[in-house]
Amino acid sequence: MLLALALRVATIDVQGLWLDEIFTVNVTAGDDLGRVWSLIRQTENTPPLYYLLGWGWRQVVGSGDVDLRLLSALVGSLAVWPTALLARRVAGPRHGAAAGLLAGLLLAVNPLAHWMGQEARTYALLLLVAGIAWLALVVALEDPTPGRLWRWALAAAALAWTHYFGLLVLGLGWLLVLRRMRGTGAPILPRAAVAPLALSGAAALALVPIALDQQSTGMYNGIASGGGLLERTLAAPKQFAVGYAAPVEDPLGFGVALLLAAVLLGGWRAARADGGAARRAALVGGLAAVVWLVPELAAIAGFDVVLSRNLLLLMPALWALVGIAAAAGPRWSRVGVGVVVAVQLGVIAWVAVTPGAQRDDWRGAFRAAAVGGGPQLLLVDRDQLLPVVHYVPGAWRLPTSSPEGRGFHSIAVIDRPAARGKDVPRVRPIPAPPVRGMRLVRAQERSDQWRIYVWAAPAAGATVPVTAQDVSSLRRAASKAAYVVP
């Protein structure tokens, strides 16, 4: 847990906030909790728990970029604890200690978990709550006492309020618990289960109007535009293994995934000698497989939300199973886990020093575009209003029909290259300035993060008239929106 926290905090401010994180800034801003609740339904596509916690965190800790990300760093690191306990519980006394250590280590150094632990979004919290829910379910299935049922109900409700995929775990988990209780001769709905089941069911039903409001905005529609279903399905094991942006990503990602699969297979064969551990592991693995399969079937039916980050609630269960397999399996399986850990630490370090492997760094781009000396006309992608507002205080969007002759000291264009897999037109430096009286003073490139082009008047404080026709031509040429920076 401390290793995970140290890794996250060490480089937490290397990258600026990207667009989705700035949505979090916008949702959690201010003192009005009613506003937060309203914006969750209008601008987000995940349940409210993270944003409500984020709002409270901002009131206490602060609203800076690092302040916001520290919540994710903390809860993402805490997720190591229930993951290790889950592995230990499922493995049993014989291999429990080693299984817990290996499972916790795999989550602590996992590049995808590390990425989410440095991002002001819901997914680090999802890892923690999912780990607690998996552990509570396994404990309740062992002996469904009233106290254990309540802990499972609360954990399952929290998971559903963190991510809608948690509803699958909640529903399937209760089916298993009730089946286990019926096996002891109890009625179909034992009295001890009524209140906990009602609580978690009410929590699930309360999400329905929120989810419907969010779906009405069309935000889910963009998921399928990120590639075909098969492409995104195959990306999940690769990204679970090495994250979003590893070097030689496909060979390395699939190689690590295959090594982990080999560890699972070898350990399963060895673990069958311990019948209790094998049954518990099969139950966890089977439930995880169903939770993975349901979104795939829903996507085939037309409701497509298949993304690696949406499957992160499976990660505690998966690393617990790998830890158990490595602890119970032959020596080579533990060596294999060591290789995986070394590779994953290498990926984390590589991403930290490689701008092209990082998030869109709008903070760095705006800093590079600033030249001072007078008002600036800033041209940025049309969908990046929130980063402009967040990082360029006082900037305002220029109307399409701007007044003739507005004076600017400089014009800056921020271009996101198509090399990042996006169909973004490149704006190249040209000998002639976009308006007469300006000259090219800066043409910078930061890997494939962005390119900056800045033209300025000859002297500090001087301005050059920029007409509505000039602005219109610039907008069309660069496919951008125009902002005025006082």
N, C-alpha and C positions, 0 to 999 in steps of 0.2 A: 504494500500500500504506500509506504513512504517512498519506494523507488518510483512508483507511478507518479506520485505528486511531484517529486524532484524533477523528473523528466518533463512534465507538463509546465511547471513554473519556470524552468530554466530558459525556455524559448517562447514563452507565452506572448511576448510583445514583438516578436520578429515580424509577424505578418499583421497588416492592418485589418480592420473589420471588412468583411465582404457583404454583399447586398443583403443576404438573409439575416446576418447578424445585426445589421442596421435596422431591419424590421423589428428585431427584438428590442433594440434601443427605443424605437418609436413606440412600441406597445407598452413597455414598462416605464415610460417617462411620466413625470408629474406625480401629484399627490392624490389624484382622483382614481380610486380603485374601480369605480363605475366605468370610467373611460377605458381602463385596461380591459375590463370584461367585454366591452363593446368592440374594441379593436381585435381581440382574439377571434371573435366571430366574423370579422370583416376581412382581416388580412392574413390569418394563419390557417394551416390545415392540419394541426395537431391539437390535442386536448389542452385544457387550461392550466394544468398543475405547474408546469415549468414556468409559465409566464407569471403566475401568481407568486411563486417563490422568488422569481427574478425581480418582481416589483418590490417585495419585502426586502430582498438583498440590497437593492439600490438605495432604499431608505436608510439602511444601516451602514453599508460599506462604501458606497459611492457610485458614480455613474461614468467613470472613465472606461476606456477600452479594456484595460487590464482588470479593473474592478469587476466588470461584467463577466469576463472570462474566468475569473477566479472561482465563481460558483461552479462552473462546469469542471474546472480542474479538481476541485475538492470532491464533488459527488462522483466524478468519473474515477478518481483514485480510490474512494471508499468502496466502489463496486468490486474491487479485488477481494474484500473481506467476505461478502456472501458467496462469491464464486468459489473461494477456497473452502468455505464451510460446506457448500453444496457438494463439492468433490469428496470432501472428507466423509460426509454423511452417507453418500451413495456407496462409496468404496467400502465402508465398514472398518472395523478396528485393524484388520490385517494390513491394509495398504492405505488407510485413510490419511495419515500424516504426510506421506510422500505425495499422494494424489492432490491433497490440498495445496501443498507447496508448489507443485508443478502447474496446477490450474491457475493459481493466483499469479504466478510469474508470467504465464502466457498472456493473461489479460493485462498485466502491468506494462508489458513491452509491446503489446499489439499496436501496429501503426494506425489502424482505423480507430481503435479506442483512444489512442493518443491524439489523433486529429480531432475527434469529437470532444476530448477533454480540454482542447484549446479553442473551443468555438462556443459562442454565446447562443446556443440553441438547445433544444430539448433532449438531444441524443445521449449526452453523458449521464443525465438523470435517468434516462431509460435503462442504461446499463445497470445502474445501482438498484432501481426499483425492480427490474426484471430478475436480478440475482436474488433479491430478498423474496420475491414471489415464488421463484423456482424452489428455493430452500423451504419456504413455508409450506408449499404443496407437498414436497417429499416428506416433511415431518408429519403433516396431517395425515398422509396416507399410511404412515407407519402405525399410528395410533390416534384416531380422530376424536380426541378429548375436546371438551368445550373450549378450553384455552387455545388449543392448536387450531381449531376451526375459526376462532375469531382472528387469530394472527393471519391465517390464510386469507380470510375474507377481506381484511384491511389491506393486505399486501396486493391482492388481486384487484381491488378497487383502485388503489393508487397506481397500479400498472395501467389499468384502463384509462385513468385520467392523465397519464403521461403519454400514451400512444394508443391509437385505436386498435392496433394489432393485439394489444393486451386483452381486448375483449375475447379473442380466441382462447387465450390461456385461461381466462376467467371461466368461460363456459365449459371448455373441455376439462379443466381441473375440477370443477364442481361435479361433473358427470363421474369422474374417477373417484372422487371422495364419497359421493353417495353410493356408488357401486361397492366401494370398500365397506361402508357402514352396513349396507344390506347384507353383505357377506357374513356379518356377525349376528344375523338374525333380527336386525332392527327393521321397522316398517320402511315403506318406500321413502318417506321424508321423516327421518328421525327428529325428535323434538330438539336435540342439541344443535341440529343444523339449521333450524328454521330461522332464527334471528340473524346469524351470520350470512346465510344465503340471501335473506331479504335485504340486508344492508348492501352487499355487493351488487345485488340485482338492481336496487334503487340507484346506486351510483352509476351503473351502466345505462339505465334508462334516462338518467339526467343528462347524459351526453348526446342523446338523440337530437334534440333541437339545435344544439351547438354544431353537431356534425352536418346537419341539413343546411344551416346557415352558411357554413364554410363551403360546402359542396356547391351551393348556389352561386358562389363567386367564380366558379370555373377554375380554381387554383389547381385542382387535381389533374386537369387536362394536360398540363405541361409535362407530367411525368413521362407519358408515352412518347413525347417528342425527343426524349434523350436517347433514343435508339430503340431497335426492335425488342420484343419480349425475349427472344432467345439470347440476344446480345446482353441484355441486362441480367438475365438469369445466370448466364455463364460468368458475368462479371462478379457476382456475389462471392463465390469461393475465392477468386483471385483477390478481391478487395478485403475480404475477411483475413486473408493470409498476409498481405503486404500493404494494404491501404489503397489510397486513390492514385498515388503518383510515385511509384517506386521506379528506380532505374531498370531498364530492360523489363518493363512491367509485366508483359504477358508471360515470357518464359520463367521469370522469377516467381511471379504470383502463382502460376499453375504448378510450378515445381514444388513450392512450399506447401500448397494445398494437397498435392499428391503425397508428399512426405507425411503430412498430418493424417491423411486417410490411411496410409500404411501403418502408422502408429496405432490408430484406432482398430484396424483389423487385427494386427498382431496382439494387441492387448485384449481384445474381446475373446480371442481364442484362449488366452491364458486365464482370463477372469471367469470363464465358465465354471471353473472348479469351485468357485465360491458362489453357490446358488443364490444367496440373498443379494449380494452385490450385483450379480448378473441380472437378476429380475429388476432391481431398482434402476440399473443403468439402461436396461431395455425399455423400461417405462418412460424415463426421461428422454431417451433418444427417439422413441416412437412418437411421443407428444410433440417434440421439436419438429420432427418430420411432417406431422400433420399441420402444424402452425405454418411451416414453410410452404406446404402444398396448397393450402386454401387460397392464398393470394394469387398463386399461379393459375388455378382454376378460375378464379374471379376475373383475372385478366383475359383469359380465353373467352369468357362470357361477356366481356365488354367493359368491366370496371378494373382498370389497370393502375395499380399503385405499387408495382414491383420495383423496388430499389434496395440496394444493399443497406442503406441507413435505416430503412423501415424494418429490416430483419434483425436489427441489433439486439432485440430482446432475446434472440436465440444464442447470442454469444456466451453468456455465463454458462448455459447448459452445455454448449459445445466444448468450451475449454475445460469444463468439469469432466466431461467424458474423455477428452484427450488426456487430461491429467491422470485419471483413473487407469486408462489403458497403458500409459507409459509407466505408471507405478507398478502395475501388475504384470506387465509384459516383459519380454526379454530385454537384455541390457541395451541392445541396439536401439530400442524404442526411446530410451532415455537419452541416448546420444543424439537421436533424431530430434528430440525436443530441444536439446542444447543447440543444435545447428539452427533450428527455427528461431530460437531466442536471439542468437548472434545475428542472423539475417535481419530480423525485425529491428533490433537496435541500430543496425547499419542503415536501414531504411529511414528510421526516425532522424538520424544524424544527417543523412543525405538531403532529406526534405528541408531541414532547418537551414542548410547552407545553399540551397538551390532555388532561386526565385521562381524559375519556371515550373517548379513542382508545388508551388504554394497557391494560396487563394488569390483572387484578384485583389491586388494591393492598391486600393484607391487612395489610401493615406499617402503612400509613397508617390503615386502619380500626381496628386494635387500639389504636393510639396515641390516636385520637379517642375511643374508647370508654372509655379509662382515666380514672377520676376520683380514685382514691386514697381514703384515709380509712378503709379497712376491706375485708373480703372482698367479692368481687363475683360475682354470678351472670351468666355470659356466655352468650348464646344465638346460635349460629352455624349456618350450613348444615350438614346432617348429613355431607356428604362432605368437610368441610374440617378434619378432625382434624389433619393434618400442619401446616397453617399455624398452628393454635392452639399446638401443641407447640413449633413453631419460634420464634414471635414472642411467646408469652406463657409465659415460664418458670414452672414450678411449677403450671400449670393442669392440672386433671384432670377427666375426664368424670364427671358426676353420674349415678349409677345411676337407672334408671327409677323404682324404688321408694325414694326418698330418705327419710331419717329425718324425722319430723315436727319442725317448729319450728327448723330450721337457720337461724342468723342471718346476714343479709347486710347490708352497708352500701349496696350499690347493685345494680341490675339493668340490664344493657345488652343491647340487641338490635341485631345487625348485619344489615341487609337488603340484598340485591342486587336492584336494580330489574329488572322485566321489560323495561324499555326496552333492555337489552343483548341482547335477542333470546332471553332465557331465560324459561321459564314459572315465575317466582318470585313468590309472593304478596307484596304490599307490606304492610308494617306501618306504620301511620300513628300519629302522636302522638294520644293520646286524653286528654280532660280528667281522667279518673280514673286513678290509678296502678294497676299490675297487682296490687299488694298494699297493704293499708291501712298507713299510716304512712310511705309514700314519696311523693315529688313528682318531677315531670318536671324535670330540670335541664339536659338537652341534647337537641336535635333538630337534627342536622346532615345536610347533603347535599353530596356531592362529585360534581357532574355526574351521570352515570349509573353511577358506580363503586359507590357504596354510600350507604345512609342509616343514621344512627346514632341510636338512642333510648336515653337513660339516665335512669333514675329512682334517687333516692338518699334515704337517711334525712336528717332535718333537720339533724343536726350531725355534724361529723367524729368518727369513732370510734364513732358509734352504729350499732347493727344492728337490723334488723327481722326477726322470725321469718317464714320462708317455708316453707309446708307442702308436703308431697308433692303435694297437690291443686293448689296454686298452680303448682308447677313443671310438672305435667302439663298444666294449662290453658295456660300460656305456650308449652310445646312445641307443642301442637296449633294454637294461634292463629298462631304464627309459623313453623310447619313447620321447627323448628330442633332441634339437639341442645344440651344444657345442660352448661356447664363451670363449675367452681369456680375462681376466681382468688383465692388466699390474700391 
